[in-house]
Amino acid sequence: MNDEATIPFTLILHAGNSHSLSMEAVRLAKQKEFEQASAKFDEAQEELNNAHKVQTDILFSDQKNGDNNKYPIDLLMVHAQDHITMATVCLDLCREICDLYQSK
């Protein structure tokens, strides 16, 4: 697999990990395991941060290199960006759900 294909899969990996960890945190909160849920949220945020770092590297690389070396935007990259967006929304909503469980 070439480097151009590796980047979107890296984004999908980190976003997917974040999504899974967020959902796991909700399951833990539902069982009143709030400290463990908080730790899962920390892990989920770290995974999302890793995805954003890759994303930022692409943006700055494109800006620094000008039109000559732009990263190609293809369907796979668009799909990867969707995963990041969904993981971000999932993390935010799962935190809210956990807050509701904790306030009971």
Contacts in CASP RR format, 6 or more apart in sequence:
PFRMAT RR
TARGET T0000
AUTHOR 0000-0000-0000
METHOD contacts of the structure
MODEL  1
MNDEATIPFTLILHAGNSHSLSMEAVRLAKQKEFEQASAKFDEAQEELNN
AHKVQTDILFSDQKNGDNNKYPIDLLMVHAQDHITMATVCLDLCREICDL
YQSK
1 9 0 8 1.000
4 71 0 8 1.000
4 72 0 8 1.000
5 76 0 8 1.000
7 54 0 8 1.000
7 58 0 8 1.000
7 71 0 8 1.000
7 77 0 8 1.000
7 80 0 8 1.000
8 76 0 8 1.000
8 77 0 8 1.000
8 79 0 8 1.000
8 80 0 8 1.000
9 76 0 8 1.000
9 80 0 8 1.000
10 51 0 8 1.000
10 54 0 8 1.000
11 51 0 8 1.000
11 54 0 8 1.000
11 55 0 8 1.000
11 80 0 8 1.000
11 81 0 8 1.000
11 83 0 8 1.000
11 84 0 8 1.000
12 79 0 8 1.000
12 80 0 8 1.000
12 83 0 8 1.000
14 47 0 8 1.000
14 48 0 8 1.000
14 50 0 8 1.000
14 51 0 8 1.000
14 54 0 8 1.000
14 87 0 8 1.000
15 47 0 8 1.000
15 48 0 8 1.000
15 51 0 8 1.000
15 80 0 8 1.000
15 83 0 8 1.000
15 84 0 8 1.000
15 86 0 8 1.000
15 87 0 8 1.000
16 47 0 8 1.000
16 83 0 8 1.000
16 87 0 8 1.000
17 44 0 8 1.000
17 47 0 8 1.000
18 44 0 8 1.000
18 45 0 8 1.000
18 47 0 8 1.000
18 48 0 8 1.000
18 51 0 8 1.000
18 87 0 8 1.000
18 90 0 8 1.000
18 91 0 8 1.000
19 44 0 8 1.000
19 83 0 8 1.000
19 86 0 8 1.000
19 87 0 8 1.000
19 90 0 8 1.000
19 91 0 8 1.000
21 40 0 8 1.000
21 41 0 8 1.000
21 43 0 8 1.000
21 44 0 8 1.000
21 47 0 8 1.000
22 40 0 8 1.000
22 41 0 8 1.000
22 44 0 8 1.000
22 87 0 8 1.000
22 90 0 8 1.000
22 91 0 8 1.000
22 94 0 8 1.000
22 95 0 8 1.000
23 90 0 8 1.000
23 94 0 8 1.000
24 40 0 8 1.000
25 37 0 8 1.000
25 38 0 8 1.000
25 40 0 8 1.000
25 41 0 8 1.000
25 44 0 8 1.000
25 94 0 8 1.000
25 95 0 8 1.000
25 98 0 8 1.000
26 37 0 8 1.000
26 94 0 8 1.000
26 97 0 8 1.000
26 98 0 8 1.000
26 101 0 8 1.000
28 34 0 8 1.000
28 36 0 8 1.000
28 37 0 8 1.000
28 40 0 8 1.000
29 37 0 8 1.000
29 97 0 8 1.000
29 98 0 8 1.000
29 101 0 8 1.000
29 102 0 8 1.000
30 101 0 8 1.000
32 101 0 8 1.000
34 98 0 8 1.000
34 101 0 8 1.000
34 102 0 8 1.000
37 98 0 8 1.000
41 91 0 8 1.000
41 94 0 8 1.000
41 95 0 8 1.000
41 98 0 8 1.000
44 87 0 8 1.000
44 91 0 8 1.000
44 94 0 8 1.000
45 91 0 8 1.000
47 87 0 8 1.000
48 84 0 8 1.000
48 87 0 8 1.000
48 88 0 8 1.000
48 91 0 8 1.000
51 84 0 8 1.000
51 87 0 8 1.000
52 84 0 8 1.000
55 81 0 8 1.000
55 84 0 8 1.000
58 71 0 8 1.000
61 69 0 8 1.000
61 71 0 8 1.000
62 69 0 8 1.000
62 70 0 8 1.000
62 71 0 8 1.000
71 77 0 8 1.000
END
